[in-house]
Amino acid sequence: MTYVHANSKESSQVQARNARVFYNTFIHVSHYKDHLCKLNLMSSW
């Protein structure tokens, strides 16, 4: 970052965006793991 201090409005927007990205990534990863587990169950039959 080029500046150290951001005003509270900007920093809260950045935090909200980071939280949304983190949440989307978490959902995607958990969905992907669930899909892999189903594939493993099918292949184990």
C-alpha positions in Angstrom: 0.0 0.0 0.0 1.3 3.5 -0.8 -0.5 5.2 2.1 -0.5 4.0 5.7 -3.6 5.7 7.0 -7.0 5.2 5.3 -10.1 6.8 6.6 -12.6 4.6 8.4 -15.1 4.5 5.5 -12.5 3.2 3.0 -11.0 0.7 5.4 -14.4 -0.7 6.3 -15.2 -1.1 2.5 -11.9 -2.9 2.0 -12.6 -5.2 5.0 -16.0 -5.9 3.7 -14.6 -6.8 0.3 -11.9 -9.0 1.8 -14.5 -10.8 3.9 -16.6 -11.4 0.9 -13.7 -12.8 -1.1 -12.7 -15.0 1.8 -16.2 -16.3 2.2 -16.6 -17.0 -1.5 -13.3 -18.8 -1.5 -14.3 -20.9 1.6 -17.6 -21.9 0.0 -15.9 -22.8 -3.3 -13.2 -24.9 -1.5 -15.8 -26.7 0.7 -18.0 -27.4 -2.4 -14.9 -28.7 -4.3 -13.9 -31.0 -1.4 -17.5 -32.3 -1.2 -17.3 -33.0 -4.9 -14.0 -34.8 -4.5 -15.4 -37.0 -1.7 -18.3 -38.0 -3.9 -16.0 -38.9 -6.7 -13.8 -41.0 -4.4 -16.9 -42.8 -3.1 -18.0 -43.6 -6.6 -14.6 -44.8 -7.6 -14.3 -47.0 -4.5 -17.3 -49.0 -5.4 
